[in-house]
Amino acid sequence: MLYNTLGKTGLEVSRLGFGTMRLPTVNSNSQINEKEASEMLKYGIENGINLIDTAYPYHNDTLEGSGNSERFVGKFLKENSLRDEVLISTKSPSWAIETKQDFNMYLDEQLEKLQTDYIDIYLLHSLTVPDWEKVKNLDVLDFLDDCLSSGKVKHVGFSSHIEVDYLIEILDEYSKWEVVLTQMNYLDEYYQSGVMGLNYLKEVNVGSMIMEPLRGGRLVQNIPKEVQEIWDMAETKRTPVEWALQYLWNRDDVDCVLSGMTSLEQVKDNVRIASTEDIISDYDQEIIREVARTYRTFMGNRCTRCGYCMPCPHGVDIINCLTEYNIAHMMGDPKASAMQYFTLIDDDSRADSCIDCKECLPFCTQMLNIPEELVKVHEYFGSEFDHF
């Protein structure tokens, strides 16, 4: 296993982190197959993975409430006497915080679920701009100070699906941020905070952790013929998983890549890749860019996110509705963006809130029939999240 220093934390972390959002299950998302999941974690740790990432809602049957991932991780580490061998990263459910007391309530519950008296890396989970303003007004920075001084938390940060300007704004408001978790893969260089966000994290020496390196597995499943033909032109032959992971590890602004693995075979394969130094040539870097360009030809419409259609007089988040639809359509599967669609876009701002007033039509630079496109978005994702 190869290791990197996680920014100013000084922690030496395996460049492959074990994400526990997609552990094997039985019957429902909340029922973890503990035997298989234990074999996976044990193999990963024995072969060098030293960071396990979880969160308050992971492995629940809905996107809210208390999930079973933290419980499983805590039980596994205690039963195998491995707590001191790994770093635990988990997340505070920022969207659920309503009072100052909620911060400590959730933290104490998470410590109990994880069967530990401290958390190595504690992140505010999936910060949106409204959630950040809310928790900031509830004195979240005082809470984080107290977490650090009490020893309940060793390092603090946040995860986010926000644009780079907001990422930088949040980073600049608190000098004790040490870790940020953002989404990144070779398709997402200019999605959300993207490469510019990673560059800034490197500049200010904040540790970078990456989620969705395989876009929920969509970059390695059902590879389109047009894409495979491009991969076949590369100087060095790699599997789709190797392309996706090594693309990230070839960046000097990526410290740790989290992979949500669902089988022992995936763990073994990812550990093998993470233990291999693979320098991608300039020619093969261009191959990656050409693959990304080819995937984009499969988008559902021509929206360029120019923003001229906004704001919608009825509150529809037109840009992000079309963006998540295009990404999912590009990957050929609504699961590719369903979670972002249902968690990052408010209920009354999703596509089904469009009333077909047509006031946006004169402003679209691509001459899209936006109300018709929003109907397609709603038909594609549905009315509620059922994409586990």
C-alpha angles and dihedrals in degrees: 000000000000121000138206134194109253099229118267092345088082088216117144104224131184107252087232113063123193110242113201101196095097105039117153112278141194119226097330141026091255095056107079117199092235096189094055094038091051091052089051095049093044092052092046094051094043088054098050110278106138102170125072118187123201139148142209097262100035113128097016122131090242133035091255136056132042115323131200101240094089091046092052094046092049093048093047095049093047096046091049096039090236103128093106092048097063144044116238118214117187137158140236112230096242094181090060097051111110104153136028089251091060092071093064093036092060094040092052091047090051093049088053093048091049092045092227137113095222141031119218097209121017117188132189098238124243097335116207122187093256092047091050092051090048097050092040089057088051090058097253091164090060088050091052090048089053092047091055096043093047093051093235088117127032101191133012135207143128142249120225149177095198137122118271096254091059092043091056092044092055092044091052093052096066126039094200098066106122106165136036126187114206137167116257141157134136091280094049103056090120099026116107110330092342123161094340090059092049090049091053093048088054091048093054094038095242113152115252124217120182128216128190096025089161096034091247090314094304093116091061102037129079094356109205115244090240091055095046091053089058094047088052089061093062122116091229118042113228136168117249089255091052091050093051098045098039090049087063096041090052088064117090091212096062117088105170133010116206116212121192098215123191104186140036089243090059091049092051092048094047093046089052091051093045090053093055125085104219117174110200113220123232089252092053090046086060089050088057091050091050091051090052091049090050093051089053091060087069093062118130096236143356099261110149097187091242090150098221090125091061141133097039109213089227097047101254112155091224097172098051094040090056093041095055090043091051093049093048091045089049090055092043094235133085089218088071090076107005095107093050091046094053099037105036098041116064118240093250093045098058126106096269090065091070111112095191094247089150094214090131096056099085091053101053109110090199093050092236120168090236098189089053091048091051090054088056090050092053093047090049099050101026127214101293140025111270099141103112 
